[in-house]
Amino acid sequence: MIGHPHLWLSGLKESDVIEFLVSGGPVMVPIGLASVIALAVFIERVIALRQHNNIPDGFAIEIDDLLSQGRTADAMTLCKKNGCSVARVVTVAIQAAGKTRPEIKERIEEVGRREAAALERFSQVLGTVASVAPLLGLLGTVWGMILTFDVIRAQQGMDVASLAGGISQALITTMAGLSVGIPALISYRWVLSRVDELVLGMEEVAIAVLDRVCSIEEEA
């Protein structure tokens, strides 16, 4: 039964599934561990990269209204209350009020780089899993093939059915590695795309605040 991978898609019992995976050999352990790590990181990133955790709805409008009314202290209070990524960037811009536009922009960029790095946290784990999992699968397959041919040599021949079953089992790790690596790669690309989207949103808010702060100073 284990020698026929198509059964994986036709509803194996739990014991059969375990037997199927175990037949892949020791390499299945790091592949399984990599899948757990990738899933945990992806779930954590999905939660961390939610819109309201970084750029709350209406935050930019409220900040702009407060600054236009000269209520700088209230704007700072709002930033501290939110404690999100864009709030930390805006806080620096407000605190730098009175300095030249290039100086304010430089401080915003410094904080923006730190916030962007924080958004990308753990994303490289997904990239690593996407690269390593298929290689682990290939390693398991090569190992299995070596063991299969060692048995053939020791027994001075083997029937075709047994040989096919051994090769089939050796290929299980390749299938497992690809089954982990492909979703990890998709998740990695999604995380990077989401980070780029959030960084762009923070830049738009930061530029609007920069313009507002500079215009207030010019009017003063």
Contacts in CASP RR format, 6 or more apart in sequence:
PFRMAT RR
TARGET T0000
AUTHOR 0000-0000-0000
METHOD contacts of the structure
MODEL  1
MIGHPHLWLSGLKESDVIEFLVSGGPVMVPIGLASVIALAVFIERVIALR
QHNNIPDGFAIEIDDLLSQGRTADAMTLCKKNGCSVARVVTVAIQAAGKT
RPEIKERIEEVGRREAAALERFSQVLGTVASVAPLLGLLGTVWGMILTFD
VIRAQQGMDVASLAGGISQALITTMAGLSVGIPALISYRWVLSRVDELVL
GMEEVAIAVLDRVCSIEEEA
1 7 0 8 1.000
1 16 0 8 1.000
1 19 0 8 1.000
2 19 0 8 1.000
2 20 0 8 1.000
2 23 0 8 1.000
2 165 0 8 1.000
2 168 0 8 1.000
2 169 0 8 1.000
2 172 0 8 1.000
3 23 0 8 1.000
3 164 0 8 1.000
3 165 0 8 1.000
3 166 0 8 1.000
3 168 0 8 1.000
3 169 0 8 1.000
4 168 0 8 1.000
5 168 0 8 1.000
5 171 0 8 1.000
5 172 0 8 1.000
5 175 0 8 1.000
7 16 0 8 1.000
7 20 0 8 1.000
8 17 0 8 1.000
8 20 0 8 1.000
12 20 0 8 1.000
20 172 0 8 1.000
21 28 0 8 1.000
21 172 0 8 1.000
21 176 0 8 1.000
22 28 0 8 1.000
23 169 0 8 1.000
23 172 0 8 1.000
24 140 0 8 1.000
24 144 0 8 1.000
24 169 0 8 1.000
24 170 0 8 1.000
24 172 0 8 1.000
24 173 0 8 1.000
24 176 0 8 1.000
25 140 0 8 1.000
25 143 0 8 1.000
25 144 0 8 1.000
25 173 0 8 1.000
27 136 0 8 1.000
27 137 0 8 1.000
27 139 0 8 1.000
27 140 0 8 1.000
27 143 0 8 1.000
27 173 0 8 1.000
28 172 0 8 1.000
28 173 0 8 1.000
28 176 0 8 1.000
30 136 0 8 1.000
31 133 0 8 1.000
31 136 0 8 1.000
31 137 0 8 1.000
31 173 0 8 1.000
31 176 0 8 1.000
31 177 0 8 1.000
31 180 0 8 1.000
32 176 0 8 1.000
32 180 0 8 1.000
34 129 0 8 1.000
34 132 0 8 1.000
34 133 0 8 1.000
34 136 0 8 1.000
34 180 0 8 1.000
34 184 0 8 1.000
35 129 0 8 1.000
35 133 0 8 1.000
35 180 0 8 1.000
35 184 0 8 1.000
37 125 0 8 1.000
37 129 0 8 1.000
38 125 0 8 1.000
38 126 0 8 1.000
38 129 0 8 1.000
38 130 0 8 1.000
38 133 0 8 1.000
38 180 0 8 1.000
38 181 0 8 1.000
38 183 0 8 1.000
38 184 0 8 1.000
38 187 0 8 1.000
41 122 0 8 1.000
41 123 0 8 1.000
41 125 0 8 1.000
41 126 0 8 1.000
42 126 0 8 1.000
42 184 0 8 1.000
42 187 0 8 1.000
42 191 0 8 1.000
44 122 0 8 1.000
45 122 0 8 1.000
45 123 0 8 1.000
45 126 0 8 1.000
45 187 0 8 1.000
45 191 0 8 1.000
45 194 0 8 1.000
47 53 0 8 1.000
48 119 0 8 1.000
48 121 0 8 1.000
49 119 0 8 1.000
49 191 0 8 1.000
49 194 0 8 1.000
49 195 0 8 1.000
49 198 0 8 1.000
51 57 0 8 1.000
51 198 0 8 1.000
52 84 0 8 1.000
53 84 0 8 1.000
53 85 0 8 1.000
54 84 0 8 1.000
54 85 0 8 1.000
54 86 0 8 1.000
54 119 0 8 1.000
54 198 0 8 1.000
54 202 0 8 1.000
55 84 0 8 1.000
55 85 0 8 1.000
55 86 0 8 1.000
55 198 0 8 1.000
55 201 0 8 1.000
55 202 0 8 1.000
55 205 0 8 1.000
56 82 0 8 1.000
56 84 0 8 1.000
56 86 0 8 1.000
59 78 0 8 1.000
59 82 0 8 1.000
59 84 0 8 1.000
59 86 0 8 1.000
59 87 0 8 1.000
59 205 0 8 1.000
60 86 0 8 1.000
60 204 0 8 1.000
60 205 0 8 1.000
60 208 0 8 1.000
62 78 0 8 1.000
63 75 0 8 1.000
63 78 0 8 1.000
63 79 0 8 1.000
63 90 0 8 1.000
63 205 0 8 1.000
63 209 0 8 1.000
64 208 0 8 1.000
64 209 0 8 1.000
64 212 0 8 1.000
66 72 0 8 1.000
66 74 0 8 1.000
66 75 0 8 1.000
66 78 0 8 1.000
67 75 0 8 1.000
67 94 0 8 1.000
67 209 0 8 1.000
67 212 0 8 1.000
67 213 0 8 1.000
67 216 0 8 1.000
68 212 0 8 1.000
70 216 0 8 1.000
72 94 0 8 1.000
72 97 0 8 1.000
75 90 0 8 1.000
75 94 0 8 1.000
76 91 0 8 1.000
76 94 0 8 1.000
76 95 0 8 1.000
78 87 0 8 1.000
79 87 0 8 1.000
79 88 0 8 1.000
79 90 0 8 1.000
79 91 0 8 1.000
79 94 0 8 1.000
80 87 0 8 1.000
80 91 0 8 1.000
85 115 0 8 1.000
85 118 0 8 1.000
85 119 0 8 1.000
85 198 0 8 1.000
85 202 0 8 1.000
86 115 0 8 1.000
86 201 0 8 1.000
86 202 0 8 1.000
86 205 0 8 1.000
86 206 0 8 1.000
88 111 0 8 1.000
88 115 0 8 1.000
89 108 0 8 1.000
89 111 0 8 1.000
89 112 0 8 1.000
89 115 0 8 1.000
89 202 0 8 1.000
89 205 0 8 1.000
89 206 0 8 1.000
90 205 0 8 1.000
90 206 0 8 1.000
90 209 0 8 1.000
92 107 0 8 1.000
92 108 0 8 1.000
92 110 0 8 1.000
92 111 0 8 1.000
93 104 0 8 1.000
93 107 0 8 1.000
93 108 0 8 1.000
93 206 0 8 1.000
93 209 0 8 1.000
93 210 0 8 1.000
93 213 0 8 1.000
94 209 0 8 1.000
94 213 0 8 1.000
96 103 0 8 1.000
96 104 0 8 1.000
96 107 0 8 1.000
96 108 0 8 1.000
96 213 0 8 1.000
97 104 0 8 1.000
97 213 0 8 1.000
97 216 0 8 1.000
97 217 0 8 1.000
98 104 0 8 1.000
98 213 0 8 1.000
98 217 0 8 1.000
101 210 0 8 1.000
101 214 0 8 1.000
104 210 0 8 1.000
104 213 0 8 1.000
104 214 0 8 1.000
105 210 0 8 1.000
108 206 0 8 1.000
108 210 0 8 1.000
112 199 0 8 1.000
112 202 0 8 1.000
112 206 0 8 1.000
115 199 0 8 1.000
115 202 0 8 1.000
116 195 0 8 1.000
116 199 0 8 1.000
119 195 0 8 1.000
119 198 0 8 1.000
119 199 0 8 1.000
120 191 0 8 1.000
120 192 0 8 1.000
120 195 0 8 1.000
123 188 0 8 1.000
123 191 0 8 1.000
123 192 0 8 1.000
123 195 0 8 1.000
126 184 0 8 1.000
126 185 0 8 1.000
126 187 0 8 1.000
126 188 0 8 1.000
126 191 0 8 1.000
127 184 0 8 1.000
127 185 0 8 1.000
127 188 0 8 1.000
129 180 0 8 1.000
129 181 0 8 1.000
129 184 0 8 1.000
130 181 0 8 1.000
130 182 0 8 1.000
130 184 0 8 1.000
130 185 0 8 1.000
130 187 0 8 1.000
130 188 0 8 1.000
133 177 0 8 1.000
133 178 0 8 1.000
133 180 0 8 1.000
133 181 0 8 1.000
133 184 0 8 1.000
134 174 0 8 1.000
134 177 0 8 1.000
134 178 0 8 1.000
134 181 0 8 1.000
136 173 0 8 1.000
136 177 0 8 1.000
137 173 0 8 1.000
137 174 0 8 1.000
137 176 0 8 1.000
137 177 0 8 1.000
137 178 0 8 1.000
138 173 0 8 1.000
138 174 0 8 1.000
139 173 0 8 1.000
140 170 0 8 1.000
140 173 0 8 1.000
140 174 0 8 1.000
141 170 0 8 1.000
141 171 0 8 1.000
141 173 0 8 1.000
141 174 0 8 1.000
143 170 0 8 1.000
143 173 0 8 1.000
144 166 0 8 1.000
144 169 0 8 1.000
144 170 0 8 1.000
144 173 0 8 1.000
145 167 0 8 1.000
145 170 0 8 1.000
147 170 0 8 1.000
148 163 0 8 1.000
148 166 0 8 1.000
148 167 0 8 1.000
148 170 0 8 1.000
151 158 0 8 1.000
152 158 0 8 1.000
152 163 0 8 1.000
END
